[in-house]
Amino acid sequence: MAVKVHILGSGSAKPTATLTPSSQVLQMCDKQFMIDCGEGTQINLAVMGLRTPRLDNIFISHLHGDHCFGLIGLLSTWAMTGRTRSITIHAHPDLEKIMNPLLNYFSTDMPYEVRFNHINPLKHELIYEDRTMTVKTLPLRHKVPCCGFLFEEKQRPPHIQKEMIEAYHIPVAEIPKIKAGADFKTEDGVVIPNSQLTYPSDPPYRYAYCSDTAYNEKLIPLIEGIDCLYHEATFTDEFESRCKDTMHSTARQAATIAQKAHVGRLLLGHFSSRIADFTPLYNESKQVFPNTMLVHDRTTYYLKD
């Protein structure tokens, strides 16, 4: 099943003509998940023509404005346009205290329910699960409680070989049992081992979102071997001292995390408005981790066909 990420915003605190604050929509397991909702999110949804009929969950990494100022506008617009499906916002408990007065003032008579799932950004734990996938928090190092998110498909049952069904005249009723690991006994009493009847399904796809954070090696075992890592790269090496003050990362530091965690692909975002030319960000990261890509606002990236 295809996996893709729509980058709505890849900038940091200050919007520019080309950068909007953080937001993206991940499409995975035939569902849509919004990650952060900075100012301008709903505008970029409209510009991209991105419809969100399967978007029922929003994940907010932390309570800095460039990651959540777009929420009230988006929720209000959904109310005006007749949304009826509930939405669940996974965030630090303080977000509900902030949002409820705004919703009560600006969006009375909401036609849908806004639910808040309180999370602890300081813990690595499961916060969402359905029959096909899970989402876990990834504690980060920032000035306020902050976490990333690990999206992971569940392992699918093995595939049964069609030629084996025909060769052994396997009844349809037996197929679920074989996919669950059972052997098959023929009418003559011969046991056909499961390994001869099936072949493994694809390994589960894993995508991690990590923004905002200072360099943090505690992340490495939590994202070991994942398929794709989105990691903030607010500054180039030139501004490394500012990274320490603001608790952000350079592109080289993000690449070091990717390299040490043996991830498949690295996407860089959350760029500072101080940087006019992003080429050094790309070059500094690529020196450490070759499979690097800088994301761009209003762009869709296909991660898995």
PAGUTI-789709 format. One record per residue (C-alpha): chain; x, z, y. Coordinates in steps of 0.05 Angstrom, whole numbers, plus 32768, in hexadecimal, padded with zeros to 4 digits. Layout:
N
- chain,c1,c3,c2
- A,X,Z,Y
...
//
This chain:
305
- chain,c1,c3,c2
- A,8000,8000,8000
- A,801C,7FEC,8044
- A,803B,801F,8073
- A,8044,8010,80BD
- A,804D,8036,80FD
- A,8031,8022,8141
- A,805D,803C,8179
- A,8030,804C,81B4
- A,8065,8071,81DC
- A,80B0,807A,81D1
- A,80C5,809C,8212
- A,80D3,80E4,8223
- A,80B7,810E,825C
- A,80B5,80DC,8296
- A,808D,809C,828D
- A,80AC,805C,82A6
- A,8096,8013,82AC
- A,80AC,8007,8264
- A,80A9,804C,8243
- A,806C,8077,8237
- A,8071,80BE,821A
- A,8070,80CA,81D0
- A,8037,80B2,81A3
- A,8031,8089,8164
- A,7FFF,8078,812F
- A,8016,8078,80E7
- A,7FEF,804F,80B5
- A,7FFA,8068,806F
- A,7FCF,806C,802F
- A,7F9A,8044,8054
- A,7F92,807B,8089
- A,7FA8,8082,80D1
- A,7FCC,80BF,80ED
- A,7FDD,80C8,8137
- A,801E,80ED,8144
- A,8022,810B,818A
- A,7FF6,80F3,81C3
- A,801C,80EC,8205
- A,8002,80D1,8246
- A,7FEE,8088,8240
- A,7FDE,808A,81F6
- A,7F97,806E,81FB
- A,7FAE,8038,822C
- A,7FE2,8020,81FA
- A,7FAF,8022,81C2
- A,7F85,7FF2,81EC
- A,7FC0,7FC5,81FE
- A,7FD4,7FBF,81B5
- A,7F8C,7FB3,81A0
- A,7F95,7FE9,816D
- A,7F54,8000,814E
- A,7F53,8044,812E
- A,7F17,8048,80FF
- A,7F3F,8072,80CC
- A,7F5F,80A1,80FE
- A,7F46,80E8,80EF
- A,7F85,8111,80FA
- A,7FB3,811C,8135
- A,7FF5,8141,812D
- A,8014,8161,816B
- A,805D,8174,8164
- A,8060,81A5,819E
- A,803F,81B8,81E0
- A,8068,8193,8213
- A,803E,8165,823E
- A,805F,8125,8229
- A,8046,8131,81E3
- A,7FFE,8146,81F1
- A,7FE7,8133,8237
- A,7FC3,80F6,821C
- A,7F94,811F,81EF
- A,7F5C,8130,821F
- A,7F56,80E8,8236
- A,7F55,80CD,81F0
- A,7F22,80FF,81D7
- A,7EF6,80F3,8214
- A,7EF8,80A8,820B
- A,7EE5,80AF,81C2
- A,7EA9,80D9,81D7
- A,7E92,80A5,820A
- A,7E99,806C,81D7
- A,7E6E,808E,81A3
- A,7E9F,80A9,8170
- A,7E7B,80D4,813C
- A,7EB3,80E3,810A
- A,7ED5,8126,8112
- A,7F1E,812A,8127
- A,7F4F,815F,8110
- A,7F89,8171,813E
- A,7FC4,8192,811B
- A,7FEA,81BA,814E
- A,8005,81FD,8167
- A,7FCA,822E,8170
- A,7FD2,822E,81BC
- A,7FBB,81E5,81C0
- A,7F74,81F9,81AE
- A,7F74,822D,81E7
- A,7F8B,81F7,8217
- A,7F5C,81C0,81FF
- A,7F1B,81E5,81F8
- A,7F10,81F2,8243
- A,7F20,81A9,8251
- A,7EF1,818F,821C
- A,7EBA,81BF,8233
- A,7EC1,81A8,827B
- A,7ECD,815D,8273
- A,7EAD,814C,8230
- A,7E6C,8173,8229
- A,7E3D,815D,81F1
- A,7E75,8141,81C6
- A,7E58,8112,8192
- A,7E8E,8125,8160
- A,7EB2,8165,814B
- A,7EF9,8175,8162
- A,7F1A,81A2,812F
- A,7F5C,81C7,8138
- A,7F89,81D6,80FE
- A,7FBA,820B,8116
- A,8001,8200,80FD
- A,8041,8228,8102
- A,8078,81F9,811B
- A,80AD,822A,8105
- A,809C,8223,80BB
- A,80A4,81EA,808A
- A,8060,81E7,8068
- A,8027,81BC,8051
- A,7FF3,81B0,8088
- A,7FCC,8175,806D
- A,7FBB,815A,8029
- A,7F8B,8128,800B
- A,7F89,8104,7FC8
- A,7FBF,80D2,7FDB
- A,7FF0,80F5,800A
- A,800A,8134,802C
- A,8025,8148,8070
- A,8057,8180,807A
- A,8076,819F,80B8
- A,80C0,8198,80C7
- A,80DA,81D1,80F5
- A,8103,81B6,812F
- A,8131,81D5,8164
- A,8112,81D0,81A9
- A,8101,81FB,81E6
- A,80BB,8209,81CC
- A,80A2,820E,8184
- A,80A7,81C7,816A
- A,80A2,81A3,8128
- A,80A6,815F,810A
- A,807A,8145,80D3
- A,8089,812A,808D
- A,8055,80F8,8073
- A,805A,80ED,8028
- A,8033,80C4,7FF7
- A,8021,80E5,7FB5
- A,803D,80C6,7F76
- A,800C,8094,7F5A
- A,7FFD,808F,7F10
- A,8027,805E,7EE8
- A,8010,8016,7EE0
- A,7FF6,8001,7E9C
- A,8011,7FBF,7E82
- A,7FD9,7F8C,7E7A
- A,7FFA,7F6B,7E3F
- A,7FFA,7FAD,7E1A
- A,7FAE,7FB4,7E27
- A,7FA4,7F71,7E07
- A,7FD6,7F7A,7DCE
- A,7FB9,7FBC,7DB7
- A,7F71,7FB0,7DCC
- A,7F71,7FEF,7DF6
- A,7F2A,8004,7E0B
- A,7F1C,800C,7E55
- A,7F0B,8055,7E4A
- A,7F52,8063,7E31
- A,7F76,8046,7E6E
- A,7F6E,8085,7E9B
- A,7F8A,80B0,7E63
- A,7FC6,8082,7E5A
- A,7FD3,8083,7EA6
- A,7FD2,80CE,7EA1
- A,8009,80CC,7E6E
- A,7FE6,80C7,7E2A
- A,7FFE,809D,7DF0
- A,7FCD,806D,7DCF
- A,7FB9,806D,7D85
- A,7FA3,802A,7D68
- A,7F6A,8022,7D35
- A,7FA0,8021,7CFF
- A,7FBA,8065,7D15
- A,7FFA,804A,7D35
- A,800F,8072,7D73
- A,8028,8047,7DAD
- A,8052,8072,7DDC
- A,803E,8076,7E25
- A,8081,805C,7E3B
- A,8073,801B,7E17
- A,802F,8013,7E37
- A,803F,8022,7E80
- A,8073,8019,7EB6
- A,807E,8048,7EF2
- A,805A,803E,7F34
- A,8083,8038,7F74
- A,80A3,8079,7F8C
- A,807B,809C,7FC3
- A,808A,8085,800A
- A,80A2,80BB,803B
- A,80A4,80B8,8087
- A,80BD,80EF,80B5
- A,80B1,80F7,80FF
- A,80E4,8124,8124
- A,80DC,812B,816F
- A,80F1,8155,8197
- A,812E,8179,817C
- A,8176,818B,8187
- A,81A6,8178,814F
- A,818C,819E,8113
- A,81AD,819A,80CF
- A,8176,81C6,80B1
- A,814C,8187,80B1
- A,8179,8164,807F
- A,815F,8183,803D
- A,8117,817B,8055
- A,811D,8130,805F
- A,8151,8120,802A
- A,8149,80D8,8011
- A,810A,80C7,8038
- A,80FA,807E,8045
- A,80F6,8080,8090
- A,8108,80B3,80C6
- A,80F0,80AF,810E
- A,811F,80DC,8136
- A,8124,80E8,8180
- A,8161,80CB,81A4
- A,8155,80E1,81EB
- A,819D,80D7,8203
- A,81DD,80B1,81F7
- A,8220,80D4,81EB
- A,822B,80D3,8236
- A,81F4,8107,823E
- A,8205,8134,8202
- A,820D,8171,822E
- A,81C7,8166,8249
- A,81AE,8163,8202
- A,81C6,81AA,81F8
- A,81A2,81C1,8237
- A,8160,819E,8227
- A,8164,81A6,81DB
- A,8161,815C,81CC
- A,818C,812D,81A2
- A,81BA,80F3,81AE
- A,81B3,80B3,8187
- A,81F4,80C3,8162
- A,81D9,8108,814E
- A,8198,80E9,8134
- A,81C1,80B7,810C
- A,81EB,80F0,80EF
- A,81AC,8112,80D6
- A,8194,80D1,80B7
- A,81D7,80C5,8096
- A,81DE,810B,807A
- A,8196,810A,8060
- A,81A0,80C5,803F
- A,8161,80A9,805E
- A,814F,8060,8055
- A,8142,804C,809D
- A,8149,806D,80E2
- A,811A,805F,811D
- A,8131,807A,8160
- A,8102,808D,8199
- A,80F2,80C0,81D0
- A,8122,809E,8200
- A,8135,80BD,8243
- A,811F,809B,8283
- A,8166,80A6,829C
- A,817E,806F,826D
- A,8175,8028,8287
- A,819A,8004,824E
- A,8189,8019,8207
- A,81C1,7FF1,81E7
- A,81F1,802D,81E6
- A,81BD,8056,81C1
- A,81B8,8021,818B
- A,8204,8018,8186
- A,8213,8062,8182
- A,81E0,806C,814B
- A,81F4,802E,8124
- A,823C,8045,8121
- A,8225,8080,80F6
- A,81E6,8064,80D5
- A,81E3,8018,80D0
- A,8199,8012,80BF
- A,8183,8027,8105
- A,814B,800B,812F
- A,8136,801C,8176
- A,80EB,801C,817D
- A,80C4,7FFE,81B7
- A,8082,8011,81D6
- A,8044,7FEA,81C0
- A,8067,7FD0,8182
- A,8055,7FD4,8138
- A,808A,7FDE,8103
- A,807B,7FCD,80BA
- A,809E,8001,808F
- A,8083,7FEE,804A
- A,805E,7FAF,8034
//
